[in-house]
């Protein structure tokens, strides 16, 4: 609960509303007597760590803030002390910045272009250059997207929050590690060493985060939060690997920028940029950066990996609102804001199963999902993976996941997955059982490593139950025949680019005529109608479409659809309680 209430006076300021709090301070938006806005940071002396005071007993952040005089830094305005509820408090007042943090902006806009990322980081480097070149240099120690605000007036980035900042000459014992974001910490910072180059490492991590949507070498490790030493060991081990460029075909992403990132994020401090000015020139193409000779580049993508940078994603999917919303909540938002989800102990799911009658668009949805999240799309079938040779199937499955990790973030889509991982309680061959065991092993914590598995099946009851449990294909979604609205949109989609299309097509009538037709049926109807029009040397008319529908029966009978509805209820274990899913389809 905030210490200060709305309209409460503190010095010559009136509290408008609280903004955020931390273990030792609270931030408020306040107004002075003239009604001008400011930020007020309130400190409880009793909660401050001993490293947050200088040798004279002054709050170190206040001492540092008074020296900040640069357009890319938050600007000190005032300070004071008071006693509240029997406790001694201090406060610092900063000029108000009308805008949002980099984290908020990039999360809201779901990404950042190369040009934007470079402009933001160049501004940050200007501020860092000022700090490092002060007569008594200041090391910020907490440069993240959360601590950079964009001023709405001019879109200028401003570094804020100097709670962890220290003067460079200070002893390393004054450095406070607890509470810092480990993904932005330089390797030496874990040992309490803070230098200009440790700040520059953090700026490199910020640039990487802006470009790719997650910090460098990101792994979700909530189970190690209570044991920081184990977490540090994992992170440092990850950093021994080549730095992955998660979107290799990102527009304007060139070799100079990749080399700049690798240099900024090198584990060896000797390989990194020495000064903010050097980093600035490299990022601004005023100084060419060569690839580090001992750094291995990530292997290029194989032919099977398809980039999903074109396409409209979910905008091409009609219906499926429940599924799309859940994917946004549980997967897409987690990918855009991994740090926020990590703070709540929420990890990215490992996979999902799309099941239902054939021809209803399971493969299409998987592809559009990959476009929506911006992942690479790796398509496999049981025929690609199964082998009659001993251990070969397991090796193929292992190679598939290794390929996905090399090109992460990746979606692995396995069609007819029941053929690859059949129920081990049934009468299956020993080699099939080994394939199931290999899949179970490989699917452990894939979501944390940037790989999401989508399985599709017409026969979900024949899939081994262990594959469908939490931690594997834990999300199950029934994809049935499209409803009226979806059928109407399917006809519009399949007909819209046909130059020979006649005027006056009644899409609603077409949708009414095709109840229980699946997506593949509707595409076949349109193709056959186009052929008939070609043979007759006519346009594709409403009459030809109606004739074609009358001559084409749906591929699924009413009895088969009813059987799938029963299967859905039994498979999901809620035959009596589960409400009917909204009809779905594609546009």
Order of alpha helices (4+ residues) and beta strands (2+ residues): beta-beta-beta-beta-alpha-beta-beta-beta-alpha-alpha-beta-beta-beta-beta-alpha-alpha-alpha-alpha-beta-alpha-alpha-alpha-beta-alpha-beta-alpha-alpha-beta-alpha-beta-beta-alpha-alpha-alpha-alpha-alpha
